[in-house]
Amino acid sequence: MPFNFEYLNMRIFRSFHIILLLYIIAAIGYWGFLLKKQNDQLFAQQYLVLSSSIDKNKDQDEYNQQLEELQHRRSQHIKQYVAEGSTFLLVILIGAGVVYSSFNRRIILSRQQNNFMLSVTHELKSPIAAMKLNLQTMEKHQLTDAQKQTLLDRCIKESDRLNDLCNNMLFASQIEGRQYRAANEPLDMSALVEDSVEDYGHRYPKRFEEEIASGCKMSGDRVMLQMAINNLLENAVKYTPGDKHICVKLFSKQNNIILQVIDQGVGIPEAEKKNIFDKFYRVGNEESRKSRGTGLGLYLTSKIIHQHKGRITVKDNTPSGSVFEICLPLS
């Protein structure tokens, strides 16, 4: 197992952070103790002066008044020290929390970006290597027309994967840089889903079952919504075993269009569901993960759906798998 410097750095930072915070709290406590001691000494000196300057038996009223003022000043000083110390401690704790949270976010983002680079490298090399192997096979061997067609179909399938990956990366960059201006045009969601399922049905034969209602119309950006649908279908294919089907449902309900992509994969742990739409996030560790992906598909899909004033949710399928559901307003 390779040595994890990132984990070591995080442990060192946490230890240093806790030690420094405890030292500051102890220093504030000691400072408060010294101030209280000094205040008590000052009160004792002032009390001696009062006792020597005023005869308690002769001028009892004045003596009591002066003593009450001394006690009041001592009490005010203690309250002042407590208020200043508490405020300073609160500022220190807030600052420590902000620093720790910022460092922790930076570590998480660094890990996600590292995972992203590893996955993108694999995702780019894999289809290129597959297409190269197919073309070399056609070049070096005498093949029948059927065998050539099979290899060509595989090349087209891999090029489609590569194209989808490039589109996701480009679109993510445009969204982050606010360079993409979404269109708002009337479109037929039923036809859009039909096109996507038909396209993926050619890539992955006998994998899809569909229940698509006609006449689901809305306004939005055709390119963005097509990408969102494709990402959900690609995600379902990725995690569903080859001998099981993926069901795609589209219907209207209460002035909304509902799209469901139902897979029969391993499902998503409950603790991971709130994170799967984050940028670069993928379930598990990138180096040990077998399934392909970059962590951009669901992030982009979520962004697109929210831009269209919709929502996307995920829930468990029975007996296994996940149900991704998109809800969009009808036009």
PENOR-V83448 format. One record per helix or strand of 2 or more residues. SS is the DSSP state (H for helix, E for strand). FROM is the first residue (numbers start at 1). TO is the last residue. If there is no record, write none. Layout:
ss: [SS | SS]
from: [FROM | FROM]
to: [TO | TO]
This chain:
ss: [H | H | H | E | H | E | E | H | E | E | H | H | E | E]
from: [5 | 60 | 145 | 185 | 189 | 208 | 217 | 222 | 246 | 256 | 270 | 297 | 311 | 322]
to: [53 | 140 | 176 | 188 | 203 | 212 | 220 | 239 | 253 | 262 | 272 | 307 | 316 | 329]
